[in-house]
């Protein structure tokens, strides 16, 4: 047993760079798991600066001075942030409050419709099944109401945290963009001089993960905006809330689209019933999803992430369980990093005894 373990260590950890890379990855994951809550503004600033670094580099290639490029990109970031806070957040909040106030009426209407099912389909649905379904729905809505009340009572600390983020994150983003080269030299100063493996993994990670994250952010904005325009044009209630859900749904492959289709269909059905308007809306929604999957995704992700669907689902479950929404968002980049490390990891072929 010890010989097998010793041979395995000799095969995969005989290279000094491999050991250093393994230690660095272990320390990074440990720091995020243990200190992620306290360092959340720093991590958020790093991610946002990482997303905008490509635009800064592009402006510098167009012969724009580095300081001017950073200032222009940072001004664009602050403009988007102000529009989000001043325009989008109040709209979402208003629609959320309206939806919460109309939930009892929706429940009563759905209850009356469910009670008609045993009369129309007595061989498929019984009165007891309908009553049990109604009780389950009431229980879930009651839990949601309790959560909303608890959330409203404990919203003051949350507001304080949001204010801290709104002040610290933009400052951190600016300095991460402005001093990115100095920070890079500082980090490289603590790495070994011979770091071909680390450099190869970093280049592969930057090539795939940077393109993926930037493309995914663009996809969220495009899908959300197009969906909002389509829903508003057709007069669907809570268009902003549903468009936000549709935009976020692209983060979770295979599952997000199916899950978000349910509230879209339910709200449209409650508003129009089984009418032509409902069919038109679902057709528009289906066209948006089809264009996203067959046109937008191949256009944004020209360098596709070569991961098996099972690996993607496992990564979403694992990292989502560890870090919630952000774990789900970064599940595929983290899985890509893990795959890049495995592909670049040096290994010595086992010595095979010659045949006599």
Buried (B, 14 or more C-beta within 10 A) or exposed (E): EEEEEEEEEEBBBEBEBBEBBBEBBEEEEEEBEEEBEEBBBBBBBBBBBBBBBBBBEEBBEEEBEBEEBBBBBBEEBEEEBEEEEEEBEEBBEEBBEEBEEEEEEBBEEBBEEBEEBBEEEEEEBEEEEBBEBBEEBEEEBEEEEEEEEEEEEEEEEEEEEEEEBEEBBBEBBBBBBBBBEEBEEEEEEEBEEEBEBBBBBBEBBBEBBBBBBBBBBBBBEBBBEBBBEBBEEBEBBBBBBBBBBBBBBBBBBEEBBEEBBEBBBEBBBBBBEEEEBBEEBBEBBEEBBEBBEEEBBEEBBEEEBEBEEEBBBBBBEBBBEBBEEBBBBBBBBBBBBBBBBEEBBBEEEEEEEEEE
